[in-house]
Amino acid sequence: MLIDEIFTPDSSRFWPADRWSPGQEQESFDKQFVRNHLEARVASGEWDKTPPGPRIPDAVVEATMDRYVEAYESLTGSRMQW
């Protein structure tokens, strides 16, 4: 049975092969980067996971977008046109 997230750049099953390292948290093409940011805010006491969530800083949004663009370009062989 197949369910959601198969063959999408948002799937945590896709990692850049040249940066993969066994036994380490992988630099993936999914939303884990945003999750890590939010969990750090929970750990520091800035947020208790009560809605609404905190504003995501522009730097985190841009770094997340960079990951999605890299996934697109890797999969298609095409550069994103802005």
C-alpha positions as CSV (number, residue, x, y, z in Angstrom):
1,M,0.0,0.0,0.0
2,L,1.3,3.4,-0.9
3,I,0.4,6.5,1.1
4,D,1.3,10.2,1.1
5,E,4.8,11.6,0.7
6,I,6.1,9.1,-1.8
7,F,8.5,10.7,-4.2
8,T,8.0,14.2,-3.1
9,P,10.8,16.6,-2.0
10,D,9.0,16.9,1.3
11,S,9.6,13.3,2.1
12,S,12.2,12.6,4.7
13,R,13.3,9.7,2.6
14,F,15.4,11.8,0.3
15,W,18.8,13.1,1.2
16,P,21.6,14.5,-0.8
17,A,23.8,11.4,-1.4
18,D,27.1,13.4,-1.4
19,R,26.3,14.8,2.1
20,W,24.8,11.6,3.6
21,S,26.6,10.2,6.7
22,P,25.6,7.1,8.6
23,G,24.6,7.5,12.2
24,Q,24.0,11.2,11.8
25,E,20.9,13.4,11.5
26,Q,20.7,13.8,7.7
27,E,20.4,17.0,5.8
28,S,17.1,16.2,4.2
29,F,14.7,17.8,1.7
30,D,11.8,17.8,4.1
31,K,10.3,20.1,6.7
32,Q,12.6,18.7,9.5
33,F,14.6,22.0,9.3
34,V,11.5,23.9,10.4
35,R,10.7,21.3,13.1
36,N,14.2,21.6,14.5
37,H,13.8,25.4,14.7
38,L,10.5,25.1,16.5
39,E,11.8,22.4,18.9
40,A,14.7,24.7,19.8
41,R,12.2,27.4,20.7
42,V,10.3,25.0,22.9
43,A,13.6,23.8,24.5
44,S,14.6,27.4,25.2
45,G,11.2,28.2,26.8
46,E,10.1,30.6,24.0
47,W,7.1,28.5,23.0
48,D,5.1,25.9,24.8
49,K,3.4,24.5,21.6
50,T,0.2,26.3,22.4
51,P,-1.4,27.6,19.2
52,P,-0.8,29.8,17.5
53,G,2.8,28.9,16.7
54,P,5.5,31.5,16.7
55,R,6.4,33.5,13.6
56,I,9.1,31.7,11.6
57,P,12.1,34.0,11.0
58,D,12.8,35.0,7.4
59,A,16.2,33.2,7.6
60,V,14.5,29.9,8.4
61,V,11.9,30.4,5.6
62,E,14.7,31.2,3.1
63,A,16.8,28.2,4.2
64,T,13.7,26.0,3.9
65,M,13.0,27.4,0.4
66,D,16.6,26.8,-0.6
67,R,16.2,23.1,0.3
68,Y,13.0,22.8,-1.8
69,V,14.7,24.6,-4.8
70,E,17.7,22.3,-4.5
71,A,15.4,19.2,-4.5
72,Y,13.6,20.5,-7.6
73,E,16.8,21.3,-9.4
74,S,18.3,17.9,-8.5
75,L,15.3,16.0,-9.6
76,T,14.6,17.9,-12.9
77,G,18.1,19.0,-13.9
78,S,16.6,22.5,-14.5
79,R,17.3,25.7,-12.7
80,M,14.4,27.5,-11.0
81,Q,13.4,30.7,-12.9
82,W,12.4,33.5,-10.5
